[in-house]
Amino acid sequence: MKNILETINSPADLKRLSLPELTTLSGEIREFLLKTIAQTGGHLASNLGAVELTVALHYCFNSPQDRFIWDVGHQAYTHKILTGRRDRFHTQRQLGGLSGFPKRSESVHDAFGAGHASTSISAGLGMAAAKELLGERGRVIAVIGDGSLTGGMAFEALNQAGHLQKNLIVILNDNEMSISENVGAFSTFISRKMTSSYYRDLRKEVASVLAGIPAFGRNILQFARRAEHSLKGFLTPAALFEALGFEYLGPLPGHDMQHLTDIFSNLKNVDGPVLVHVMTKKGYGYPPAENEPGRFHGVGRFDLHTGKPYAAAAVAPSYTAVFGEALVQLAAEDEKIIAITAAMPEGTGLVQFAKAYPERFFDVGIAEQHALTFAAGLAVEGFRPVAAIYSTFAQRAYDQLFHDICLQKLPVTLAMDRGGLVGDDGPTHHGVFDFSFTRHLPGITVMAPKDENELRRMLKTAICCGVPVSLRYPRGAGIGVPLDKDIDLLPFGSGERLSAGRDVAIIAIGATVHPALAAAALLEKEGIMATVVNARFVKPLDRELILAAGRECGVVLTVEENALMGGFGSAVLELLADERLTGLRIKRLGIPDRFIEQGTQAELRKMLGLDADGIAIAVRALLGAKIQT
């Protein structure tokens, strides 16, 4: 006999189910999620907590006429399962498979793509305004959670939505967590309010007491209503959202199908902006994830019975771990060093720093813009802040990097974790644009290490050089080189020649240096001798080293894990043009002018020609080219 989930191929199939069957279906979805993600990896805890909420929304509303927007997109797995993608769900986050986030090209039910945070209310308000202008029916529902309300953009949108009074429903999925524990005054304000069951019980008790008092006319009734409203404002966040122009409902128990469907069914006929506060539990229904929601936010393959990850082959420590340990070591020597993260203490390797120096550690929430200007303020007062942010999220703070750091020449180090291809999170998370959007800013230094020991040296150099620095390093394990006991400075602005050859100069940066060396070894077997340069610095370039390599070989290949437009290769071309070094054959390897889908890092590097074989192929083609470029 089929279970209920096997009969659900679209949201319309939910309409025939009874309330008990919806509850049963939620349990089946949770079991499906656990079994699948245990084998494929993915975002687990946030999705376990959003199952009943998603089922109830699709039961009460009509996608795609009603628009669903998920913020952050990693809580939308149940949505994907209910909208015809159950049979392909095992392919999510794999090369050629489903995205791990909502994606408009993937389904008509994915109204808006999302891989970052705090965008849903703005997009939803735009859709609601468009529906009104077009005279179209249907509601717009923005589901925001996982700490996204710590981002300032969400409040900008709330402010505008309350002013415009469009028909917008905002679901606040409050699980008291971001990727890690939520931070900030607003999060504290939300979480310290009483639970919905307590509020309902107290409301009933107050109503019972009032019912027993003799009615002294209209005044006592008006007083009772005012008292209830005051109680609601005191015990819930209603006052804040109502001041912004929203009708506030909640908090509601997020795993109670009866309550959810009752409220959502009534919302279809309510005009104006409404915020529904739903209390859920991250990792709900799976004790290991409930107990350690941070660890189960994003997981690899794991044992479903124990919750323990499958043992991986012994590898070198990750770049992130090496960065975190080095920062602790440097902070022991310099009390001016400050560490900042934007809701990612585990992801950026700063947990150890937070424990060792809690007074010098700041988690600002999902607020990258604030993080950089906050760092600028610390730098003004003589501190040496290090803001560790994923490359893809640092894009959100470009203006702050420009105005508040570079323009004022403040010594802030922006540690760009996950620089380059990140793998299974796909195009929203690949950090392949930071060379391009940082190097053109006056006064900034941009560097990337070839290995984890060089990362340690670059970190110290960044902190000590007294200028704004973007230090980019990749996701995943290091090369496995030994780490020096003491962390020494690098010569500022200097690259290094790793091999010498007469036929071609391969000038590489960051994670592409070791593949370039491997490619040189392959080519040497064919009699092709390559000079390999580890540039180290995108800005300032080591002009003498690069020019000398170009003159000696006459053939130059640049290699980077960054967009070719405006990246490292472009910087080298500009240098060669400025120096009027003519007669060269030049080719740039990097990320082409398109968004790169998900897949493992190895798969993507092979596909883009950024592994050793791809680099060797490019060299052969370049040496065989008859037309100079």
C-alpha positions in Angstrom: 0.0 0.0 0.0 1.3 3.4 -1.0 2.0 5.9 1.7 0.4 9.3 1.4 3.6 11.0 0.2 3.7 8.8 -2.9 0.4 10.1 -4.0 1.4 13.8 -3.8 2.7 15.1 -7.2 1.5 18.7 -6.9 0.1 21.0 -4.3 -3.4 20.3 -5.7 -3.2 16.8 -4.4 -3.1 18.1 -0.8 -6.6 19.5 -1.1 -8.3 16.1 -0.8 -6.6 15.2 2.4 -8.1 15.4 5.9 -6.4 17.1 8.8 -5.2 13.8 10.3 -3.8 12.8 6.9 -1.9 16.1 6.6 -0.3 15.3 10.0 0.6 11.8 8.7 2.0 13.2 5.5 4.2 15.6 7.5 5.7 12.6 9.3 6.3 10.8 6.0 8.0 13.9 4.6 10.3 14.1 7.7 11.2 10.5 7.3 11.9 11.0 3.6 14.1 14.0 4.3 16.1 12.1 6.9 16.7 9.0 4.7 17.6 11.1 1.6 19.9 13.7 3.3 21.6 11.0 5.3 22.8 9.6 1.9 23.3 12.9 -0.1 24.0 15.5 2.5 22.3 18.9 2.5 20.5 21.4 4.8 18.8 19.2 7.4 17.8 20.9 10.6 16.1 24.0 9.1 14.0 21.8 6.8 13.0 19.4 9.6 11.6 22.4 11.4 9.6 23.7 8.5 7.7 20.6 7.4 4.2 21.2 9.0 4.5 24.9 8.1 5.1 24.2 4.5 2.4 21.5 4.2 -0.2 23.8 5.8 0.7 26.7 3.5 0.4 24.6 0.4 -2.9 23.1 1.7 -4.5 26.5 2.3 -3.1 28.5 -0.6 -2.8 27.7 -4.3 0.7 27.8 -5.8 1.7 29.1 -8.4 -1.2 31.6 -8.5 -0.3 32.4 -4.9 3.3 33.2 -4.8 5.6 31.6 -2.2 9.0 33.2 -1.4 11.4 31.3 0.8 14.0 33.2 2.9 16.5 31.7 3.4 16.1 29.2 0.6 17.6 26.3 2.5 14.3 25.8 4.3 12.4 25.0 1.1 13.1 21.2 0.7 9.5 20.3 1.7 8.2 22.8 -0.8 10.3 21.1 -3.5 9.0 17.7 -2.5 5.3 18.9 -2.7 5.8 20.6 -6.0 6.6 17.6 -8.3 10.3 17.1 -7.5 10.1 14.2 -5.1 11.4 11.7 -7.6 14.4 13.8 -8.3 15.1 15.0 -4.8 18.0 12.6 -4.3 19.9 14.6 -7.0 19.7 17.9 -5.1 23.0 19.8 -4.8 24.7 17.4 -7.3 26.0 18.1 -10.8 23.0 18.2 -13.2 20.6 17.7 -10.3 18.2 19.9 -8.3 19.4 23.0 -6.7 19.6 23.1 -2.9 17.7 26.4 -3.1 14.5 27.8 -4.8 15.3 28.3 -8.5 12.9 30.0 -10.9 14.2 28.0 -13.9 13.6 24.8 -12.0 9.8 25.0 -11.3 6.9 27.4 -11.8 6.3 27.0 -8.1 9.7 28.7 -7.3 8.5 32.3 -7.5 11.9 33.8 -6.5 15.4 32.4 -6.2 17.2 32.7 -2.9 20.5 31.6 -1.6 21.3 34.6 0.6 19.1 36.1 3.3 16.7 38.9 4.1 15.3 39.4 0.6 11.9 37.8 0.7 9.8 40.7 2.0 11.3 43.1 -0.6 10.6 40.6 -3.4 7.2 39.8 -2.0 6.2 43.4 -1.8 7.2 44.0 -5.4 5.1 41.0 -6.5 2.1 42.2 -4.4 2.4 45.7 -5.9 2.6 44.2 -9.4 -0.5 42.0 -8.8 -2.4 45.1 -7.9 -1.3 47.0 -10.9 -2.1 44.1 -13.2 -5.5 43.4 -11.5 -4.4 39.8 -10.8 -5.8 37.6 -8.1 -3.7 35.6 -5.7 -1.8 36.2 -2.5 1.9 36.7 -2.0 3.5 34.8 1.0 7.0 35.5 2.2 8.4 32.9 4.6 11.3 34.4 6.5 13.3 32.7 9.1 16.6 31.3 10.2 17.8 34.7 11.5 17.0 36.6 8.3 15.3 39.4 10.3 18.8 40.3 11.6 19.5 41.7 8.2 18.7 45.3 7.7 17.1 44.8 4.3 14.2 42.9 5.9 13.4 46.0 8.0 13.6 48.3 5.1 11.0 46.1 3.4 8.8 45.9 6.4 8.8 49.7 6.7 7.8 50.1 3.0 5.2 47.3 3.2 3.5 48.9 6.2 3.4 52.2 4.4 2.0 50.9 1.1 -0.5 48.6 2.7 -0.4 46.0 -0.1 -1.8 42.5 0.4 1.3 40.8 1.6 1.5 37.9 4.1 4.8 37.5 6.0 5.4 34.3 7.8 8.0 34.6 10.5 9.4 31.1 11.0 10.9 31.6 14.4 13.1 28.7 15.5 15.3 31.0 17.7 18.2 30.0 15.5 20.2 31.3 12.5 22.8 28.9 11.2 24.2 29.2 14.7 22.4 30.7 17.6 20.7 34.0 16.8 22.3 37.2 18.1 21.2 40.8 18.6 18.6 42.7 20.5 15.8 42.0 18.1 16.3 38.3 18.3 16.4 38.5 22.1 13.2 40.5 22.0 11.4 37.9 19.9 12.7 34.9 21.8 12.0 36.1 25.3 8.3 36.5 24.6 6.1 33.8 25.9 5.1 30.7 24.0 1.9 30.6 22.1 0.2 28.0 24.3 0.9 30.0 27.4 -0.4 33.1 25.8 -3.6 31.4 24.7 -4.2 29.8 28.2 -3.6 33.1 29.9 -6.0 34.9 27.5 -8.7 32.3 28.3 -8.1 32.8 32.0 -8.4 36.6 31.6 -11.6 36.2 29.6 -13.1 33.9 32.2 -12.4 36.3 35.0 -13.9 39.2 33.0 -17.0 37.1 32.3 -17.6 36.7 36.0 -17.6 40.4 36.7 -21.0 42.1 36.5 -21.3 44.2 33.3 -21.3 47.8 34.1 -22.1 48.9 30.6 -19.9 49.7 27.6 -17.0 51.1 29.7 -16.0 47.8 31.2 -16.1 46.1 27.7 -13.9 48.8 26.2 -11.6 48.5 29.2 -11.4 44.7 28.7 -10.5 45.0 25.1 -7.8 47.6 25.8 -6.5 45.3 28.6 -6.3 42.4 26.2 -4.5 44.5 23.5 -2.0 45.8 26.1 -1.4 42.2 27.4 -0.8 41.1 23.8 1.6 43.9 23.2 3.5 43.2 26.5 3.7 39.4 26.0 4.3 39.2 22.2 6.2 41.3 19.6 2.8 42.6 18.3 3.5 46.2 19.2 6.6 46.4 17.0 5.1 44.9 13.9 1.8 46.8 14.4 3.8 50.0 14.7 5.2 49.2 11.2 1.7 48.9 9.8 1.2 45.1 10.0 -1.6 43.1 11.5 0.2 40.7 13.8 -1.0 37.2 14.5 0.6 34.8 16.9 2.8 33.4 18.1 1.4 30.1 16.8 2.7 26.5 17.4 4.5 25.7 14.2 4.0 21.9 14.4 0.3 22.0 15.1 -1.5 21.4 11.9 -4.9 22.4 13.2 -3.8 25.8 14.3 -1.8 26.4 11.2 -4.5 25.5 8.8 -7.1 27.5 10.7 -5.1 30.7 10.6 -3.9 30.3 7.0 -7.4 29.6 5.7 -8.7 32.8 7.3 -5.8 34.9 5.9 -7.0 34.5 2.4 -9.7 37.0 3.0 -7.6 39.6 5.0 -6.5 42.8 3.2 -3.3 44.6 3.9 0.0 43.4 5.2 -0.1 40.6 7.8 2.7 39.1 9.8 2.1 35.6 11.2 4.6 34.6 13.9 5.1 30.8 13.9 7.2 29.1 16.5 9.1 26.0 15.2 12.0 23.9 16.4 15.0 23.5 14.3 15.7 19.8 13.7 12.2 18.9 14.9 11.5 15.2 15.0 15.1 14.0 14.9 16.8 14.1 18.4 20.4 14.5 17.2 19.4 17.5 15.1 17.2 19.0 17.9 20.2 18.7 20.3 22.8 20.1 17.9 20.9 22.2 15.3 24.1 24.0 14.3 25.9 20.9 13.4 23.0 19.6 11.4 22.4 22.9 9.6 24.4 21.7 6.6 25.7 18.1 6.8 27.5 15.6 4.7 26.5 11.9 4.6 25.8 10.6 8.1 24.6 7.5 10.0 20.8 8.0 10.4 20.6 5.9 13.6 23.4 7.6 15.5 23.6 11.0 13.7 27.4 10.7 13.4 29.0 11.6 10.1 30.6 8.8 8.1 34.3 8.7 8.6 36.2 10.4 5.8 39.6 9.5 4.6 42.3 11.3 6.6 43.0 14.7 5.0 44.7 17.9 5.8 42.9 20.4 8.0 40.7 22.8 6.2 41.7 26.3 5.2 39.0 27.6 7.5 40.4 25.7 10.5 43.9 26.8 9.8 42.7 30.4 9.6 40.9 30.2 12.9 43.8 28.6 14.7 46.3 31.2 13.3 44.0 34.0 14.3 44.0 32.7 17.9 47.8 32.4 17.9 48.2 36.0 16.6 45.6 37.3 19.0 47.7 35.9 21.9 50.5 38.2 20.7 48.4 41.3 19.9 45.5 42.4 22.1 44.4 44.8 19.3 43.2 41.9 17.1 39.4 41.7 16.9 37.4 38.9 15.2 34.0 39.6 13.6 31.6 37.2 11.9 28.2 37.6 10.3 26.2 34.7 11.9 28.9 32.2 10.9 31.2 31.4 13.9 31.4 27.7 13.0 31.5 28.3 9.2 34.4 30.8 9.4 36.4 28.9 12.0 36.0 31.5 14.8 34.5 29.3 17.6 38.0 28.7 19.1 38.7 32.5 19.0 35.3 33.2 20.6 36.1 30.9 23.5 39.6 32.2 24.0 38.8 35.9 23.7 35.1 36.4 24.1 35.5 40.1 24.8 37.2 40.5 21.4 34.8 38.4 19.4 31.6 39.9 17.8 28.9 38.0 15.9 26.8 40.7 14.2 24.1 38.4 12.8 23.3 38.2 9.1 24.4 41.8 8.5 27.5 41.9 6.4 27.1 45.6 5.7 27.0 46.4 9.4 30.0 44.0 10.0 32.3 46.0 7.8 31.4 49.5 9.0 31.5 48.2 12.6 35.0 46.9 11.8 35.9 50.4 10.4 34.8 52.0 13.7 37.1 49.6 15.6 39.9 50.4 13.3 39.5 54.2 13.8 40.1 53.6 17.5 43.4 51.7 16.9 42.2 48.0 16.8 43.0 45.6 14.0 39.7 44.0 13.1 39.5 40.8 11.0 36.0 40.3 9.5 35.6 36.7 8.4 32.9 36.4 5.8 32.2 34.0 2.9 33.2 35.6 -0.4 29.6 35.3 -1.8 28.2 37.1 1.3 30.9 39.8 1.3 29.4 41.0 -2.0 26.6 42.4 0.0 28.9 44.9 1.7 30.7 46.3 -1.3 29.6 49.9 -0.5 30.9 49.7 3.0 34.2 48.3 1.8 34.4 51.3 -0.5 33.2 54.2 1.6 33.9 53.1 5.1 37.2 51.2 4.8 39.1 52.0 1.6 38.2 55.6 1.2 39.3 56.2 4.8 42.4 54.0 4.5 41.4 51.9 7.6 43.4 48.8 8.4 40.6 46.3 8.2 41.2 42.7 7.1 38.4 41.1 5.2 39.0 37.3 5.4 37.2 36.0 2.3 36.4 32.4 3.2 35.0 30.1 0.5 36.8 32.0 -2.3 36.5 30.3 -5.6 34.3 27.3 -6.5 32.5 26.0 -3.4 30.8 22.9 -4.9 27.3 21.7 -4.0 25.7 25.0 -2.9 26.0 26.2 -6.5 25.8 29.6 -8.1 24.5 31.6 -5.1 27.5 30.5 -3.1 30.5 30.3 -5.5 32.9 33.0 -4.4 34.2 33.8 -7.9 33.8 37.6 -8.1 35.8 39.0 -5.2 39.1 39.6 -7.1 37.0 41.6 -9.6 35.0 43.7 -7.1 37.9 44.4 -4.7 41.0 45.0 -6.8 39.7 48.2 -8.5 39.2 50.0 -5.1 42.1 52.4 -4.4 44.3 51.6 -1.5 43.3 47.9 -1.0 45.6 45.0 -1.0 44.3 41.7 -2.5 46.0 38.4 -1.9 45.4 34.6 -2.0 47.6 31.8 -0.6 48.8 28.7 -2.5 48.5 26.6 0.6 47.5 26.6 4.3 51.0 27.6 5.6 51.1 30.6 3.3 47.6 31.5 4.5 48.9 31.9 8.0 51.7 34.1 6.8 49.3 36.2 4.7 47.0 36.6 7.7 49.8 38.1 9.8 50.9 40.3 6.9 47.4 41.5 6.4 47.0 42.5 10.0 50.4 44.2 10.2 50.5 46.0 6.9 48.3 48.9 8.1 46.1 49.1 5.0 42.7 47.6 3.9 43.2 43.9 2.9 41.1 41.3 1.1 42.5 37.9 1.9 40.8 35.1 0.0 41.1 31.4 0.6 39.2 28.3 -0.7 36.7 26.0 0.8 37.8 22.6 1.9 41.0 20.8 3.0 44.4 22.3 2.6 47.3 20.8 0.6 48.8 19.1 3.6 52.0 21.1 3.9 53.7 21.4 7.3 52.8 24.4 9.4 55.6 26.6 10.7 55.6 27.0 14.5 56.0 30.7 14.2 54.0 32.8 11.8 56.3 35.0 9.7 55.5 38.0 7.5 55.5 37.6 3.8 57.5 40.2 1.7 54.7 42.6 0.8 53.7 42.6 -2.8 56.1 39.8 -3.8 55.3 36.6 -5.6 57.5 33.6 -6.0 58.9 31.6 -8.9 58.3 27.9 -8.2 59.8 26.4 -11.3 61.8 27.7 -14.3 61.2 26.8 -17.9 61.7 28.4 -21.3 58.5 27.5 -23.1 55.6 29.0 -21.1 55.0 31.0 -18.0 52.0 29.8 -16.0 51.1 32.6 -13.6 48.7 31.3 -11.0 47.0 32.6 -7.9 45.6 31.0 -4.8 44.0 27.5 -5.2 45.2 27.2 -8.8 48.9 27.2 -8.0 49.2 23.5 -7.1 47.2 22.4 -10.2 49.5 24.6 -12.2 52.5 22.8 -10.7 50.9 19.4 -11.5 50.3 20.6 -15.1 53.9 21.6 -15.4 55.0 18.1 -14.4 52.7 16.6 -17.0 54.1 18.9 -19.7 57.7 18.2 -18.7 57.2 14.6 -19.7 56.4 15.9 -23.2 59.4 18.1 -23.3 57.5 21.3 -22.6 59.3 23.3 -19.9 57.1 25.7 -17.9 57.9 28.5 -15.5 55.3 28.5 -12.7 54.8 31.7 -10.7 52.8 31.9 -7.5 51.6 35.5 -7.8 50.4 35.7 -4.1 49.1 39.2 -4.7 46.4 40.3 -7.1 47.1 43.9 -5.9 49.8 45.0 -5.9 51.2 42.7 -8.6 54.8 41.7 -8.4 55.6 43.6 -11.6 59.2 42.6 -12.0 58.6 38.9 -11.5 55.6 38.8 -14.0 57.3 41.0 -16.6 60.5 38.9 -16.4 58.6 35.6 -16.8 56.7 37.1 -19.8 59.9 38.3 -21.5 61.8 35.0 -20.9 59.0 32.7 -22.3 57.0 34.8 -24.7 54.0 32.7 -23.9 51.9 33.5 -20.8 48.9 31.6 -19.2 47.2 33.1 -16.2 45.1 30.8 -14.0 42.5 31.8 -11.3 39.2 30.7 -9.7 37.6 34.0 -10.4 35.6 35.6 -13.1 37.8 36.4 -16.1 36.2 39.8 -16.4 38.1 42.1 -14.1 40.0 39.4 -12.3 43.6 38.4 -11.8 44.2 37.7 -15.5 42.9 41.1 -16.4 45.3 42.6 -13.9 48.2 40.8 -15.6 47.0 41.9 -19.1 46.8 45.5 -17.9 50.3 45.3 -16.6 51.7 43.9 -19.8 49.8 46.5 -21.8 51.0 49.4 -19.6 54.6 48.2 -20.0 54.1 47.8 -23.8 55.3 44.2 -23.7 54.3 43.1 -27.2 54.8 39.9 -29.2 53.4 37.6 -26.5 50.9 34.8 -26.8 48.6 35.2 -23.8 45.6 33.2 -22.6 43.6 33.5 -19.4 42.0 30.6 -17.6 39.2 31.3 -15.1 35.5 31.5 -14.7 33.7 32.3 -17.9 30.9 34.9 -18.2 28.2 32.7 -16.9 26.9 31.4 -13.5 28.3 28.0 -12.6 25.9 25.3 -11.4 26.4 23.0 -8.4 28.7 20.0 -8.4 31.7 18.8 -6.5 34.7 21.1 -6.6 36.6 18.5 -8.5 33.8 18.1 -11.1 33.5 21.8 -11.6 37.3 22.4 -11.9 37.5 19.6 -14.5 34.5 21.0 -16.4 36.1 24.5 -16.5 39.6 23.3 -17.3 41.0 24.5 -14.0 42.5 21.2 -12.9 46.0 20.0 -13.9 44.8 18.3 -17.1 42.8 21.4 -18.1 45.8 23.7 -17.5 48.0 21.4 -19.5 45.5 21.3 -22.4 45.4 25.1 -22.4 49.2 25.3 -22.6 49.4 22.9 -25.5 46.7 24.9 -27.4 48.6 28.1 -26.6 51.9 26.8 -27.8 50.3 25.5 -31.0 48.4 28.8 -31.7 49.6 30.7 -34.7 47.6 33.8 -34.1 48.8 36.0 -31.2 46.1 37.2 -28.9 
